Amino acid sequence: MGLTVLNVAYVFAPVGLDTAGGAEQVLAALDRALAAEGHCSLVIACAGSKTAGELLATAPLPAKFTEELRRRAQQEHRHRIEQTLRQWPVDVVHCHGLDFAEYLPPAGVPTLVTLHLPVDRYSPEALSERRPGRYFNCVSASQWRTFPANEAMLPEIPNGVPVGELQGRHAKRDFALALGRICPEKGFHYALDAAALARTPLLIAGRVFPYPDHEQYFAKEIEPRLGPLARFLGNLDFARKRRFLTAARCVLMPSVIAETSSLVAMEAIACGTPVVAFPVGALPDLIEPGVTGFLVRDIREMAEAIHASGSIDHDRCREIARERFSLERMVEGYFGYYRKLAATAPSAAKARWYA
């Protein structure tokens, strides 16, 4: 029987396969899979998002982010969710945003909240509130271990990437690559310093969102380090991202926060490219030293690993990605949760929140 699933994005995060945010890429992949299998996929996200199912768009991204605009956007999300539940026979609501507690549907509506970020980014009250029909899941085992015990916490569903679509065959070139959301916690300035120490060209790709601290970080830490051997490419669509990931000597991930997962690391390995990273969060679980990349402690070791990455077997990386990082496995995990949660709502209860 077909499902009607409402996926809800973070208020200031456009959804699409080409976005810089991991949570938004996961949402886009689920939306595409739901539509491909004949389910009804509804997505609440800001205008400009690209979906396979029905986009229920909210206001576009503002030129500058402020707390007042965030509150207005959260209120709009709440109203749009209420409106959607009246108009559509929604079986499951799936929230992906950091601020999910500000626009949860009524108690009893089957709701899954995927926690894409580290535990310290969520308010303890949002995680501990008892709410009928609301469940959580993490995106990796290492992330799950950091969250307090909670009877509403379901087993984790590891992230996945479209490994088959990432099997490009572009020739390797002598440059390192760093990509993702351009913000202080991603540590791109360390990648620039390490590449300069290794005397290796570095390309940085990603998006600078209009948060004041993100823009200040780019202006103070990134722009002054750019030059003939260090370039900023901006955001990449999927085809360009695959080309650069495949051609790169290695991908640098100098994150300074506990990564809950890493689509970038998975994508790089799927492209046959080793990953050089600080050992934070889930990264030690994703990277096998000497096989799919290197775990390093500082800039000097990162520079050394840039040179050592030439010893990595690219075909072995692709093989490991096929074994471990399947997007299909992730999608089936969420579809299983959708079916189980939909079955928990009695027809009479459904009729009440659709009325």
N, C-alpha and C positions, 0 to 999 in steps of 0.2 A: 504494500500500500504506500502511495506517495506521501511524503512529509512536506509540511510547510514550516520552514525554519527562518527565523528572523535573526540575522547577525547584526550586531550593533558595534560600530567602531568608536574609538576615542574621538571626542568632539573636534579636535584640531588635527586630525590625521586623515588625509585622503587615502582611499583604498584603491589598490590596483596592483597588478603583477610587477609594475615598474617602479613602485614606491620605494623609498629608502627605509621604511620601517618594517621590522620583522613581523610584528603583530598584524599589520595591515596586509603583508604578503600572505600570511597564514589565512587570514579572513578571505582574501581574494581567491586563494586556492580552494577553500571550502565552498565558496560561492560558485566557482566554476564547476567543481565536481558535482554539487547538488543539481545545477542546471543540466549538466551533461547526462545525469542519470534520470532526468525527468521529474525531479522534485521541484517544489516551488521555493525558490530562493529569494528572500527579501533582505535588503541591506539598508540600514540607516547609517549614513556617512555624509560628510560635508560635500557640497557641490564640487564637481571636478573629479570625483571618484569614477572609476571605470569598473563596471560589474557585468557579469554574465546574466544575472537575474535582475529582479526589479530593484532599481535604486530609488530609495525614498530620501531624497537629498535634503540636507539642512543647509544653513548658510555657508558660503564659501569661506576659505581661510582669510582672516583679516591681514592687513599689511603689517600690523603689530599685534602681539598677544598681550592682553592685560587680564587681570583678575576679573574685572567687571565683564569683559567680553566672554571669559570662560563661564561665568555664572549664567550669562544669557544663553550661551550655547548649550549648557547643561539643561536649562529649562526647556529649550527647544527640543532637545533629545527626549526629555520626559513627555512632552506633549505629542511628539511624533510616535513614540512607543505606544502611548495610550490610544491614539488615533488608529494605529495599525492593528492593535488588538481588537478594536471594535469592527474594523473593516475586513480583516482576514482571519481565517480559521488557523491561527498559528499554533503549531504543536510544541515548539521549543524556541525559547529566546536564548541566544548565545552572545554574551557580552565579552568584549576584548579590551575595553578601555581601563586605564588606571583609575579613572573616576567613576567606575561602574556604580558605586553606592549612591551616587547623586541622581540616578535615573533608573533604578531597578523597577521592573514591572510589579504589579500587585502580588502580595504573598500568595503562594499556591500555584502561580504560573510556572511550569517547568522551566527553569533557567540555569544555564551553565555559564560560569564565569571562568574564563581561562586567564590565569595569572602569568602574564608574559614578562613581568619585571621582577627584580629582587624584592624580597620581603619587606625591606625597610622603605620601599616606595609606597606602600599601602598603609592606610591608617589601621591600627589594631582594632578599632571599633568596626570597621567595614568587614574585617576578616572574622571577627568573633560573633557578630550578631546572628542569633538563631532566626532563621527565616524559612518557613515551609516551602519546599519545592526549589530551593536555591542550592546549587552545588558548585564546587571549585575543582579545577584541575591545574596541575603544573605542566611545564613543557620539557622537563628533564628530571631524572632521578636526583641529580645533585641539587637542583632547585627545591624539589619536594622535601629534601632533608632539612632545609633551612626554615621551613614553615612550622608553626606550632601545631600540635595535634588538633584535629578538627574533624568531627563526625561527618561534616559535609564535604570533606576532601576526598575526591575520587582518585584512583591510581593515575599517575602521570601518562600523558601521551607525548612521546618525543616528537619534536619537529621533524619535518622532512622537506625535501626539495625535488623538483622534477629532474631526476638524474638523467633520464633518457634524453631530455631536451637540452641538457648541458654538455652532451658529448660532442663538442666541436673538435676540429682538427687543425686549428691555426698553428703556425710555426711558433716555437718559443723565441722570445726576444729578451734582451738583457735589460729588463727593468723590473722593479718591484711595484706592487699595487696595494693600495689601502682604500677601502670603500665602506660606506655606511652613512648613518646620520652624523653630520658634522657638529659635534658638541663636546664639551670638556671631558666627560667621562669616557669617551672613546679614545682619548689620548693620541690623536693624530700627530701632534707635535713631536711625540717620541718617535713615531715612524719617520718623520722628516729628519730628525737628528740622527737616527740610526742609519738611514740611507745615505746621508751626507758623510757619516763616518766610514761607511762601506764604499763610498764613491760610486754609488749605483743610482741611476735615475729612478725617481719615484713619481708615480702618477696617483693622485688622490681623486676619488669620485664619490659623489654623494650630494646631499641637499642640506643647505643651511636654512632651517626653519626660523621664522621671525620672532623667536624668543630673544629677549635682550641679552641673556648670558650666552646664547649660541652665537649671536652676531658679534658680540664682544670677543668671544673666543676666536672666531675666524679672523677678525681684524687684528687682534694682538698676537696670536700664537701661530696662525697659519700663513696669512698673507706675507709677513716679513720673511718667512722661510722659503717662499716660492722663488723660482729663478730658472736658469737654463736646465738644471737637473731635477727640478721639482715643479710639477704642473698640477693645477686644479682643473678637472674636467667637467665639474658639475654633475648633475644626476644622469644616470645612464638608463636607457631602455633595456629590455631583456636581451636583444640581439647584440647590442654594443657591450653590455656587461659580460656576456658569454665570450665574446671575442677577446676582450681585455683579460678576463680571468684565465682563459686558455693560453694566451700568449705570454703572460707574466712569468718571470722567473720564480716568484713567490708572492704570497699575499701576507701583509703585515697586519697584526691585530694587537695593538698595544693598549687594550682596554684597561682602565683602572677601577672598574666596578666588577662585581661578580656576575659575569654573563650567565643568564639563565639557560641559554642555548646560543647557537650562532648559525643563522642561515648562510652568512657570508663564508664561514669556515666550511660548511657542508658543500656549498656551491663551488668553492675553489677546489676542494678535493675531488668533486665530481668532474671538474674540468681537467683533472690531472695535475693540479698545481699545489705544491706544498704550502702549509700555513705556518707562519712564525708568530708566536703569541706569548703574552704573559700568562702564567698558569692561574687564571682567576675563574671562579665559578665552574661552568660546565666545560670549559675549553680543554682541561686535561682529559676529560672523558671522550672528547671528539678527536683529539690529535694524538697519534701514536708516534712518539719521538723517533726520528730516523727513518720512519716509514711514510707518514703522511705530513710530516713537518717537524717543527722543533718548539719546545717550551723553553723560554728564556727568562732571566731575572732582571735584566737591565738593558740599556741601550747598547753597551759594548757587546753583550752576548747576542743581541738582535742583529747587530752589524755582522758578526761572525757567522750567524745562521743564514744571513742573506747569501753569503758566498757558499756555505755548505749545502744550500738547497739544490744546487746543481747535481748532487748525488742521489736525489730522490727519484724513484721509478714512477714515471707518470702513469703508466698503465696500471700499476698496482694501486695507485690512488683511486683511479676510476673504478677498479674492481671493488675496493673497500666501500666506496660510496654506494655502489649498487647493492652491496650486502647490508649496509647499515642505515642509509639516509633516504630510504624510499618515501616519496610523497604519498604513494598509494597506501602504504602502511599507516601513515598519519591520518589520512582521510578516512580509512576504514575504522580506525579507532574512534574518531569523532562521530561517524555515522552510527556506530554501535551505541554510543552514549545518547545520541538523538533518539534512537528507537526505544531505548530503555526509559529515558525521561518522558517521552511522549506517552508511554504506556502507563505512567504513574498518575496521569490526570484523568479522573472519571469524567464521563461525558457530561454529566450534570454540572460539574465544576467548570468544565470548559465553556458550557453555555453561559454561565454567569459572567465570565470575564470577556466573552465575545459580545455580550448584550450591550 
